[in-house]
């Protein structure tokens, strides 16, 4: 057997090259492509695009294989705070009055008797951050790095952005069929203050999982 044939066979047997992973890569790439060009798409059209992409993304993420991480240290991150705010602010501007919605599936609800106001732009920016980091890691072509990228993305889907995705989809569905039109809002009223992302839920959860495995 030639070396090229052995390599192809090894790839077919490696779960990081499985059909479910490849299809998740395609879904994540499509999502990120639209997120990065959101300023060029009208808000109502973007809501319709997300209405179609989010369920597909959820399905493909739920089918990711359960892997074990190779490395003890956390995966490299590429999406910066500036990148996150750029995506967030672009969506926030496009969504206008469609952005805010009442959310009961929120950690802050534990300390509140009323629904918490959530933001579509924040949901989408958080999902983008994880998927973009995943894509850049997966595209390195290094099997161990790709493995940990898949492992991390499934973990984050189960514990973090999967819930954000379903929350956002519910809000999108409600608005699209409400008969309302998107109105503009004063940008100064929704500009977020810079956040310290060193202690994000994702980072804490990854650290806990790795420590439990030691």
ChimeraX attribute file (.defattr): number of C-alpha atoms within 10 A of each C-alpha:
attribute: neighborCount
match mode: 1-to-1
recipient: residues
	/A:1	5
	/A:2	6
	/A:3	8
	/A:4	9
	/A:5	10
	/A:6	11
	/A:7	11
	/A:8	11
	/A:9	11
	/A:10	12
	/A:11	14
	/A:12	13
	/A:13	11
	/A:14	12
	/A:15	20
	/A:16	24
	/A:17	16
	/A:18	14
	/A:19	13
	/A:20	18
	/A:21	18
	/A:22	15
	/A:23	18
	/A:24	23
	/A:25	21
	/A:26	15
	/A:27	21
	/A:28	25
	/A:29	17
	/A:30	13
	/A:31	22
	/A:32	21
	/A:33	13
	/A:34	16
	/A:35	22
	/A:36	15
	/A:37	12
	/A:38	21
	/A:39	18
	/A:40	12
	/A:41	15
	/A:42	14
	/A:43	23
	/A:44	17
	/A:45	13
	/A:46	18
	/A:47	22
	/A:48	13
	/A:49	14
	/A:50	21
	/A:51	18
	/A:52	11
	/A:53	17
	/A:54	20
	/A:55	14
	/A:56	16
	/A:57	21
	/A:58	19
	/A:59	13
	/A:60	19
	/A:61	25
	/A:62	14
	/A:63	14
	/A:64	23
	/A:65	16
	/A:66	13
	/A:67	16
	/A:68	13
	/A:69	21
	/A:70	13
	/A:71	12
	/A:72	13
	/A:73	10
	/A:74	13
	/A:75	17
	/A:76	12
	/A:77	13
	/A:78	14
	/A:79	15
	/A:80	12
	/A:81	14
	/A:82	10
	/A:83	15
	/A:84	16
	/A:85	20
	/A:86	15
	/A:87	24
	/A:88	24
	/A:89	21
	/A:90	18
	/A:91	26
	/A:92	29
	/A:93	21
	/A:94	25
	/A:95	24
	/A:96	20
	/A:97	17
	/A:98	25
	/A:99	23
	/A:100	17
	/A:101	20
	/A:102	14
	/A:103	18
	/A:104	17
	/A:105	15
	/A:106	16
	/A:107	9
	/A:108	13
	/A:109	13
	/A:110	10
	/A:111	7
	/A:112	11
	/A:113	9
	/A:114	12
	/A:115	14
	/A:116	17
	/A:117	12
	/A:118	20
	/A:119	22
	/A:120	24
	/A:121	24
	/A:122	22
	/A:123	18
	/A:124	24
	/A:125	24
	/A:126	18
	/A:127	22
	/A:128	25
	/A:129	20
	/A:130	22
	/A:131	25
	/A:132	19
	/A:133	18
	/A:134	26
	/A:135	20
	/A:136	16
	/A:137	21
	/A:138	20
	/A:139	13
	/A:140	11
	/A:141	10
	/A:142	10
	/A:143	17
	/A:144	15
	/A:145	21
	/A:146	23
	/A:147	24
	/A:148	22
	/A:149	26
	/A:150	28
	/A:151	20
	/A:152	23
	/A:153	21
	/A:154	21
	/A:155	21
	/A:156	22
	/A:157	21
	/A:158	13
	/A:159	14
	/A:160	18
	/A:161	24
	/A:162	20
	/A:163	17
	/A:164	22
	/A:165	22
	/A:166	16
	/A:167	21
	/A:168	25
	/A:169	20
	/A:170	14
	/A:171	22
	/A:172	21
	/A:173	14
	/A:174	14
	/A:175	19
	/A:176	16
	/A:177	8
	/A:178	9
	/A:179	8
	/A:180	11
	/A:181	13
	/A:182	17
	/A:183	11
	/A:184	13
	/A:185	16
	/A:186	9
	/A:187	11
	/A:188	7
	/A:189	7
	/A:190	12
	/A:191	13
	/A:192	11
	/A:193	7
	/A:194	9
	/A:195	10
	/A:196	8
	/A:197	11
	/A:198	9
	/A:199	10
	/A:200	10
	/A:201	13
	/A:202	18
	/A:203	14
	/A:204	11
	/A:205	17
	/A:206	18
	/A:207	14
	/A:208	10
	/A:209	13
	/A:210	15
	/A:211	10
	/A:212	8
	/A:213	9
	/A:214	6
